[in-house]
Amino acid sequence: MSEKLWVEVGNVNDIPKLGARVVETAKGNIAVFRNAEDEIFALRDKCPHKGGPLSQGIVHGKKVACPLHDWKINLDSGEAVAPDEGCAASYPVKLKGDKIFLSLTPNEACPNK
């Protein structure tokens, strides 16, 4: 397994609580989320249902609601909340102080969604 390449994408305070910012990549946009507890998550910015921009959704707890059809997506796994089915690729993030680092290699669970 190859070592992950980490890219600095900003500071925690660059993302409003319960909000997101978008990181543009050659393979599509990645939404980086911050919840009320200052936890940081990253998902492909595309709902598994109809491709809605998850970055424009409402964050609550460890979930985001897609702005198109209100599907709830788990921020930590990218999995849709039942009864909905589907997955948005999730990406590893790590913090060094207030700096956010993102791996552009998706987690194995649903890397190509």
ABEGO torsion letter per residue (X at the ends): XBBBBBBBAEBAAABBBGBBBBBBBAAEBBBBBBBAAGBBBBBBBBBAAAGBBAAABBBBEABBBBAAAGBBBBAAAGBBBOABBEBBBBBBBBBBEABBBBBABBBAABAAX
